[in-house]
Amino acid sequence: MNELLRQLPKMDLLLEQGRVLHWIERKGRTRVVNALRQVLDDLRRQILEGTDPGDLLVAVVHKLNLMMVADERMRFRRVINGTGVVLHTNMGRAVLSEAATEAAVLAATGYSNLELDLESGERGSRYSHVEELLRDLTGCEDALVVNNNAAAVLLALDTLAKGGETVVSRGELVEIGGSFRVPEVMKLGGTTLVEVGTTNKTHLRDYEQAITEETRAILKVHTSNYRIVGFTKEVSREELVELGRQKEIPVIEDLGSGFLVDLGEFNITDEPRVDQVASAGVDVITFSGDKLLGGPQCGIIVGSKRAVGAMKKNQLTRALRIDKLSIAALEATLRAYLNPERVLEENPTLRMLRLPVDELESRARELARQLQIRLPGATVSAAQDVSRAGGGSLPLVELPTWVVRIQAPGFNEELWAAHLRRQTPALVGRRKQNTLILDVRTVDPEQWGLVGDLLSDAWKALEE
Ligand SMILES: *Cc1c(COP(=O)(O)O)cnc(C)c1O
């Protein structure tokens, strides 16, 4: 025992170890030395109790690693979104409703009937939980959900168009969010892209002339993030459906940000609802779950029994499958849509998009008043501005809003913003010429106290 105690590594030796140096660099010498003392005390006690900890140097470094990692904050953390972008892809897009959150927690914390048919006791399908809801809400014959909308488009092409040609308008060969590029998804889906028309104009005859024996599908893509204005022509969905019928070729439409209700007087887009697209006779419609729908990340596919049924049988579906947390949250999100008035209040995405300007104004004035008290050295004011619906969905849509502007003499807004990003929760706003701007559309009043704490802490830290 005494021999073992004598063999405990000395601090000098420990401070030369590679892992120890790594932690010193990350957390500072004092923190690491204190932790090492604690580790050595623990080991000494263990030895006195009669346990042999094995190689002592290895044991010390191992225990130190555990302590240091436990010490680190979670990398994944809450961000207070002061940008006003309601569907911010980098900040996780849609915020889930209370009902959807509860459903996800339920799925996470216990066993469930994910793939168990409780009537028969036999194996069930994970898709069964949302199929009927999606049929009722869109009027389509069949539905399927996968991991995200990119996966939905891939699955549609792989199932319906593999080995043949797919006709797409040149004006719709878009890239969305840097990682979803229509020509590349087509390549992955094993279908040959046949471009028709020109960037600004595509006529029905262009599609007609492109259709050959090899054509398997006509694809229509929502050009979410750009718009061609001026001298333009696109072929209507009804005309494409009619052409598809004549030639017996399915029409697939990637709606991007499909939505199920009108936003009333707050309508922010002239896009049709999913049920309207479906009633035009499109065979397969795909859209994201975490854009305007305001649900979990997933790709929703609705359409004809024939097309969607074939997609369900495709082996690729297994590789693209949606997880149980998302299924549960999606069912709760969709269920709210059965009451179109209530969903506008209960779904956070729809609620934020619909906030009236006078409500935003009074929120901004009140938040500015509260922040001015916390930040006596700064000038805090409320001002009119514009918010955006979201980079991942309708980046072109601008909504009138109100913001809080924080200005301070000799103030380095870069440093302040960087400090705020490193806090837990992090606070992210916009910056403009010595001004930090917080859009009240995306900051819940429940977070205001915290915003005040974060700003005044950062202020003090930067003063030092
Ligand atoms: C957003 C978008 C996608 C990608 O959807 P994810 O759910 O992010 O995979 C595909 N197509 C269009 C038109 C989009 O707007």
The ligand as a MOL file (V3000), in Angstrom:
LIG
                    3D

  0  0  0     0  0            999 V3000
M  V30 BEGIN CTAB
M  V30 COUNTS 15 15 0 0 0
M  V30 BEGIN ATOM
M  V30 1 C -36.1360 23.9540 -48.3210 0
M  V30 2 C -36.3320 23.3030 -49.6320 0
M  V30 3 C -35.8390 22.0190 -49.8630 0
M  V30 4 C -35.0580 21.2650 -48.8140 0
M  V30 5 O -35.9000 20.9030 -47.7590 0
M  V30 6 P -35.2690 20.2730 -46.4140 0
M  V30 7 O -36.4630 19.9440 -45.5700 0
M  V30 8 O -34.3950 21.3220 -45.8380 0
M  V30 9 O -34.5080 19.0720 -46.8110 0
M  V30 10 C -36.0740 21.4430 -51.0860 0
M  V30 11 N -36.7620 22.0930 -52.0450 0
M  V30 12 C -37.2570 23.3490 -51.8640 0
M  V30 13 C -37.9810 24.0180 -52.9680 0
M  V30 14 C -37.0560 23.9900 -50.6390 0
M  V30 15 O -37.5390 25.2250 -50.4370 0
M  V30 END ATOM
M  V30 BEGIN BOND
M  V30 1 1 1 2
M  V30 2 1 2 3
M  V30 3 2 2 14
M  V30 4 1 3 4
M  V30 5 2 3 10
M  V30 6 1 4 5
M  V30 7 1 5 6
M  V30 8 2 6 7
M  V30 9 1 6 8
M  V30 10 1 6 9
M  V30 11 1 10 11
M  V30 12 2 11 12
M  V30 13 1 12 13
M  V30 14 1 12 14
M  V30 15 1 14 15
M  V30 END BOND
M  V30 END CTAB
M  END
